Amino acid sequence: MTLLSMDETTDGRPAPVGGAGDSASKPLFDWAPVVAALTYAFQPIVQLRSGRCHGYEALLRGFDRTPFADATALLDAADAAGVVVLGAVESALHAKAVTSYRALAGWTEAKLFLNLDARLVGKPDSPWLPRDGGGRRQGGIVLEISERRSTPPGVAVEGAIEQYRLGGLGIAIDDFGVGYAGLRLLYEARPDYVKLDEYFIRNIDSDARKRALVAAVIGHAHALGIQIVAEGVETASEFYVCRDLGCDFAQGFLISRPRLDIGALPTSYAIIEDLNAKDRRQPSEAHRRLSEVIERLPPLRVTARKTDLLDYFKGDGSASIAPIVDEHDRPLGLIRERDLKRFVYSRFGGELLRNRGLGDRLDDLVIKMPVCDISTPLDRVIEAFSADSADDGIVIVEGGAYAGVLSSSALLRLVHERNLAMATDQNPLTRLPGNAAIVRHIEEALTDGARSHALAYLDFDNFKPFNDNFGFRQGDRAILMFSERLKAWAATAPGECFVGHIGGDDFFLGVSGGDEAEVLARLVELVAQFRSDAESLYDAATREAGSFMAKDRYGAMRSYPLLSVSGVVVAIAPGPHSLTPDAINATIADNKTHAKSAADKLCVIRLSGMR
């Protein structure tokens, strides 16, 4: 083991050999006892829809038995001694983790995620690099490269990462979104996984900006064939949002804390199965149609022989692509028949493919392609299809395992069906979803007992006399003005938001998972903002008077206040209940008068428990 002087630098780390405090008379720091004192805890990374364990992250424990406070201090000290020391320490720690991993019952069914110090990327002293172009393939190992450290200056990251891939290693970007490289590392590393930092997951159920950012990252990652791990999932609400946004895997205290008793680690996690079972929402229409239109092409294992690949493409009506999966049916990409033509039609190409001495696995022929879960919203499937690598389709997974391939023609059919359905239901003036979509939203909210919901009915006060007096064009202006204000409100809503237009001056607003007090406070602001906005619809004299004269329903002239909006908010607490859409509609109808007479123009009705 590499030795280091025990003298400390000014920041408390051991000084490197040859440093300011080095001398032949001073004792040397032996790293072997440090490595021996440390142990590994394993934290599961779990598939969000099945609860099946996809892999374990190995996390160092036992620093109280060493001179170092944590892994960062340990690796910083090793790096201060030089890259050779850092590489030796990291290699010894990884070897220890692999030994523990292979002691797990059924270890071949899960991957091992190992943190690799970014300062070693591209360095010859890095662990896991094939030596002399050879070395055994390391299936099941994924290297996590953290964004919290920068890669060495001058290192060509793409070429360096390719060296790890030659050894059969997977690549993950850890702590994505809070580190040095960001999108550049995502581009250059071409990872298999992106692990979203827990900062973006914490309270994501009530933070619209986090949801928007995470949704964008998921869309871009899936378009590049990258799978997403949500780190730091601690609540059921965070779980549901991450799952519904399209994250593939989750890791966090909700599922399991890091465990030292590795002999008792399960292969499937009941907490995930229970959460999915409690979600009474039915699969969406998009989910159902996606299941119907995907091509369920039989996959080939990556360990299959190349002669099996040639047989796959033989015969009438055979596919032009072959989906390739690993030993656990997880998709790796595809092989295109047209790419084999250079072998098949060349003089010795067929013999080369059949020559086992040149390698008989399919890895070197696999092309990565976008991957989407079968429950991914159609908009994000379309976004994935926009990637250059999606010309041959998108791999669809279900429960983390290969399910089929979505072709471009099938996607176009789905898009046409969706656009037709939207055009049929959409309000022609505001382009907001209409009654059918509103009813679906209410039904889905009532079956989602894991989160709180606020269902609001909003309509204008005294709109008929306004419309009669100032004309329908001004009436349309008022409706459009409020619809745009609603859309802006929804974009930053404290929860998952839906906006619909019932018709005329009647609107619907649904917020799921947000803090009730914040939702109500924001609604009060919305009502006040529209009251202010609506003043622009009048001339100066009417604004000054604060009212206008118009005929009532009986033909008599009377004074009406300036246009405003009022609303009934039905607040539903998490938990079981027997509420129905009809009950919600009746509650709203019974309380519209109360809302119009309220000082803040809102009437809040709280419903919870069995009704």
N, C-alpha and C positions, 0 to 999 in steps of 0.2 A: 504494500500500500504506500502511496505517496506520503511523505512526511512534511510537516510544516512547523516553523518556529512557534513556540508557545507565547513569545512576546506579543503584546497586543498593540494594534495601531490606535490612533486617537479615537476611532469610532468603536473600539471595543472588540474588533475582530482580530484573529490571529494574524500576525505579520507574515507575509510570504518569505520563503527562503530567498536570500539575496536582497531583502528589503533593508530598510534603515536599521532595524534592530537585530539583524542577523549576525551571528558569530559562531565560530566552531565550538565555543564553550557552552553555548546555550542549548537546553534540551529541545528536542524536536517534537512537534505535534503529530501523534499517530492517529490517523483517521479510522483505522480498523475498529477500535473499541466504540467509536461513535456509531458507525454503521451497525455494529453488533447490538448496540443498546436500543436502536430504533426498531419499531415493528410497523406493520401495515394494518389499517382498518379498511374495510371494503364498503363502499356505498353503491347501491344498485342504480342502474340507469334502465328505466322501465318503459315499455311500449304503452302509449297513452290509451289505446282503445282495447287492448287485450289484457294488460297487467303482466304480460310475460317479461321476464328479465332479459334485456338485450345485452347487458354487460355490467361490469363493476369498475368504478374508479378507485384506484389504490391511493390511499391517503396516509401520509406518515404520522405516526404517533410515538410518544415516549421521549419528547424533548426534555422533559424534566430530568432525565438521566444523562443529559449531555450538556456541554457548555453553551448550547445554542437555544434561543428562544423559540424558533420555529424553522420551517423549511427554507424560508427566504434568507434568514440569517446564516443558516448552514451553507447554502449554495453561494451566497455572496462571499463567505469566507473562503470557500473552495475556489471561487473565481479569482479572488484576490491573490491566490497562490499561483494562478496560471491556468490556462485552458486544459493542460494535461491533468492537473489535479481535479478540476471540475468534471472532466470526462471520466476520470477513474472513480470518483465518488458517485456520480450519477449511474455509471455502469454497475457498480456494486449494489446500489440501492435497487435498481431495476431487476437485477438478478434475484435479489431477496423477494421482491414483489412477485416475480414469476414463480418462484418456488412455492409461495403461499397460494397463489392462484391455482397452480396445478394440484394443490392438495384439496381443492374444493371438490365435492361430489358433483359429477356432471360438469366439470369445468369446460369441456369442449363445447357445451351448449351456449356459452356466454363469452363475450369479448372482455379483454382486460384493457382498461384505459389507463395509460401511464403518462404522468406529466414529464415533459422533456424541457429542460431549460433552453429558452430560445437562443441563448448565447452560444450554444453548442451546434446549432443548425449550420450545416455546411462545413463543420470542422472535422478533420480526420480523427480526432479523439472522441467524437460523439458515439454513444452506444448505438447498437443496432445497424451500423453501416456494414454492408457486405465487405469482407476483406478479400483483396485480390480478385474481385469480380465473382467470387463464389459465396458459399455459405448456405446454410439451410434456410428455407422459407419459413417465416414466423407467422403462421396463420393465427388469427384470433387476437393479435396485439394491435392496439390503436395508440398512437403517440399524440398526446395533447400538447400543443404549442401555445403557450399563453401569450396574450397580447400585452400583458403587464411588463414584459421584457422585450426589448428590441432585438432583432436578429443582428448578427455581426455586420458592421459596415463593409460594403464591397462584396458581400456574399450574394450570389445569384440564387434566390430562394427557390425558384421553380426547379432548377437543376438539382439543388440540394435535396429537395423533397422527393424528387424522382428516385434518388438513390435509396431512400427508405422504402419506397414502393417496390423497388426491385427485390427487396427482401420479404415482400408479402405483407408489409405493414400498412395499416390504415392510418389516416391523418385526421386530426380534429383541431380546430381553432378554439382555444379555451378563453373564457372571459371576454367574449366578443362584444365590442361596443364601448369598452372602457380603457383600452390600452393604446399602444403606440401606432400600430400599422393600419388597423381598420380595414377599409375596402381593398387597400393595396395587398395586404396579406391574404385576404380572401381570394383575390385574383391570382396572385402568384403561387399560392400553396395548392390551389384546386383541391380543397379538403373533401373528405368523405362526410364529415360532420362539422357543424358549427354549434358551439355551446354558448347560448345567450347568457350573458352575465346576470346574476340574480338581481342586480339593480333594476333591470328592465322588467323583471317578473314580479317583484314585490309590489303589491297593491295594483296589479295590472287590471284587475276587475273593476276598479273605480277610477282609472286614469286613462282618459281617451287618447292622450298623446302617446303614452307607452303602447297602447293597443295599435295605434296607427303605425308607429315605428316598427314594432315587432311583426305586424302583418306584412309590411313592406320587405323586411329582411327575409321572412319566410318565403314570400313570393319569388324574390330574386334567387334565393338559395335553391328552391325546388326547380327553378328554371335551369339551374346549373347542375342538377342531379345531386345536390347536397342535402343531407338530412339534418333536422334541427333538434337539439336537446335544450329543453328549458331547465336552467339551473335554479335552485333555491325555491322550488314550489313548496309552500308551507300551508296553504289553505285549500279547501274544496273549491272555492270561487276562483282562485288562481288556476287550479287544475282545469276547471271547465273552460275558462277563457283560453288557456294555452292549447287545449285540445281542439276547441272550436276554431281557433285561428289557423290551425294546421300544423302545430308542432308535432314531431314524430315521437319524441321520447321526453321523459321528465326525470328529474333528479332532485331530491330535497327531503326535508324532515317529514313532510306529509306522508311520504312513502316509507322512508326508513332513514334513521341516522346512520352514520358510518359505524360498522360493527367489527369488533375484534374477534368475536366468537364465530369465525368463518365457517365452522362446521355446521352451523344452523341456518345458513343463508338459503332462503327458498328460491325456486326457479320461477315462481309466479306470485304476484302480490295481491292479496284479497282486497286491500283497501281500494285499489284501482277497479277491480271487478265490482265491488260494492258501489262505488261512485257512479260507474257507468250503468249499473242496474237501477240506481235511484233516479237516474235521469229519464224521466218519463216521456221526453220529447221523441216523437217518431222520426225515423230517418227522413230527410228532406226529399222533395221530388227530384232534385238534382242528383242526390245519392242513388235513388231508385233507377233513374234513367241511365246514370253512369254504369251501374251494374248491368244494365240491359245491353248497352252498346259496346262495351269493351270486348276486344278479341282475346279469348282465353287461350292464347298460344301456349303449348306445352313448353316449359323452360328446360334448359340444359344446365347441369351442374358445371361449375367452373373446373371441376376435377375430371370431367369427361374427356375422352380422347378426341384428337382432331379428326380421326376417322368417323367418330360419332357425329361430328359436325357436318361432315360431307354427306353422311346418310340423312341427316335432318333436312337438308335442302334438296334431296332427290325426290323424284316422283311428281306426278301431276297435281296441281293445286297446292303445292307446298308454299310455305310462307317465304317472304323475301328477307325476313329478319329472324334471329333466334335470341330470345331473352335468356340471359345468363344469370344464374343465382348461385349463392354460396351453399355450404352444406346445411344451412338452416332455412333455405328458401328465401333468403333476403336478396333483393335484386342488386346486381353489380353493374348492369348495362346490357348492351346487346351486341351481336355480331351480324353484320350485313352480308347478304349473299354476294352483292356486287364487289365487296372488298376481297372476296376469295378468288375472283376471276383472274387476278394476276398470277395466282398460284395454279389454278385449274387449267388455264389456257397457255401457260408457259411450258417450255419443253420438259422441265423436271419439276414443275410446281407440285403436282400430285404427290410425287415421291418425297418432296420436302415436307409436305404436310403430314405424311405418314411416317416420317423418320423420327422415331422416339428419341434418338440421340440428340436431336435439336430441341428437345422439350416437347412434352405431349400435353401440357395444360393449355387452356384457352385464354389465359390472362392477357397475353400479348395481342390478342385480336379483339378484346372487348372495348367498346366505345361507351363512355358514360352518356346518359341521357336523363332528361328531367324525370323526377319521381314525385308522385302525388298520392296521398291517401284517398281512398274511395269516398271519404266524407268531405274532401276539400271543396269549398265553395267554387262554383263554376267560374267566377271572375278570376280566381287565382289559378285555376287550371288553364284558362286562356292566357294568363300572364306567363305561366310556365311554357306554354306552347310557342310564345314569341321568341324563345331562345334559339340560337343558331343550331343547337344540338337536337332540336325537337322535330327535325324534318321527317324522321321516321316514326314519330309518335311519342307518347308519354307512357312510362311504366306506372301502372296503378297498383298500389299495395293495399292490403286489408289486414289489420292486426299486425303490421310490420312485415308480412310475408307477401311475396309476389301473387297478384291476382289476375293480371292481364295487361294488355296494351291498348291504349286509346289512340286510334288512327286519326289523321287530319280530317278525313271525310266524316268520321263519327262525331268529332268535335264540332265541325261546321253544322251538322244536323242539330246538335244540342243547342248551339248558339241561336240558330234560326227558331227553334221551338221556344227558347226563353224570350227572345225579342218579340215574338208574336204574342206570347202570354202577357208580357209587360205592356205592350201596346194596347191590348184589349182591356186591361184593368187600370192603366195609368190615367190620371186626370189630365185632360188635354191642355188645360191652362197652366197648371203649376208643374206638370210632369212628375208629380209625387205619386207613390203607390196609392191605389184606390181601395175600395171596400173589401175586396177578396183578400188582398194582402194584409189589411188591417185585422180582419177576422183571424187569419192564420197566425198573425203575431200574438193576438190575445190568447188563442188556444195554446200556442207554444209556451207563452209566459205562465199560463195556469198549470202546465205540466212540469214546469221547471221549479221544483220546490227547494232547490239548493240555494237560490238567490232571492233577494228582495226585488220587488217590481213596483214601478209607479206607472199607472195607466191614466193618461190625462186626455180629457175631451175639452177642446178649446173652440169657442165661437165668438163672433163679434157681437157687441151690444148695439142694438138699434141699427142694424145694417140695412133693413128694408127702407126706412125713411131716408137714410143716407143715399142709397142707390136710386130711389125714386127722385130725390131732389137734385142730385149732382150728376146722375146719368150712369149708365152701365160701364162706360169706359173708366170713370173714376172708381167705380166698384171693383172692376178688374184690377186696377192699379193697387187698390187696398189689399186685395187677395194676394196678388203677386208680392207685394211688399212684405206681408206677413209670412208668406211661404219662404222667402229668402231669409228672413230673420230666423225662422224655424230651422232651416238648413244650417245656418251659421251656428245656432245654438247647439244643434246635434253634433256638430264637428268637434266641439270641446265639452261635450256632456260628461258629467261625473258617473259614467257607467256606459253600458252598451245601449245604443239609442236607435230608435226607429221612428220615422216621421211619415205620416200618411195624410191624404186629403179625402175626407168623407164626401165632400161636395159643397158647392156654394161657399159659405163662410164658416163651414164646420171642418175642424182639423183634429187629428189624433197624434198623440206623442206617447211613446213607450220608452221607459228607461229601466234596464235590468242590471242589478248588481251594484248600483251606486248608493252612496250614503244618503239616507232619506232627507236629513236636514239640509245637506248641500243641494240636493235635487230641488227641494221646495224653495230654497233661497234663490236658486238660479231661475226658477219659474217666475217668482215674484219680479226679478229683474227683467225677464222676457216680457212680461205684461206691461211693465212700466216703459220699457224701451219702445214697444209698439205704440203705446199711447203718445209718446213723444214723436215717433216717426209719422204717425197719422196726421199730425198738425200740418205737415207739408201739403196735404190734400186740399186745404182750405185757403181762401184768400185772407189777407191781413185783417180785414174787419171781422170775419167770422172767428179767426183765432183770438182776436182781442176780446170778442164777446164771450167766447168759451161755449157757444151753443149756436144752433141754427133752427130755423122754422121750417116745418114740413107737415104734411097731412098724416094723421094717424090712420089706423085701419077703418075708422068710421068716417073719414073724409074731413074731420075737423083739424084746423091748424093748431099746432102746439110746438113747444120748444123742446129740442133734444140736445143732449150733451154731445161733445165731439166724440168721434169714433174711438172705441176701446175694445179690449178683448177680455173675456172671463173664462174660467175653466173649473171643471171638477176633476180632482185627482184622486184616484183609487189607489191607495198604498197597500200592498200585499206583503206581509212578512214571510220570511223563509219558513218552510215546514209544510206538513201535509194539510190539505183542505179539500173540500168538495165544491169549490166555486166553479161556476160555468160562465161562458160568455154572456148568456142571457141575464145572469145575476149581475154581472158587471154593467151591462147596458141599463138594467133597471135602476141600479144604484146611481148611475150618472143622471138618468132622466129625473129621478126623485130630488136631485140636489142642484140642478141648474139654476133655479131661482135663488137659492142661498148664495151661489157663487156670484151672481150678478149684483147682489146687495152687499157683498162683503167689501170691506175697505180696500183690501189688496186684490180683489176680484178673483180670489181662489177659495174653493171649498175642498177640504181634504177629508176623505173618508178612509179610515184604516180598517182593513179586513185581515183576519188571521185565524188559524185553527180550522176545525171542522165546521162547515156551515150547511 
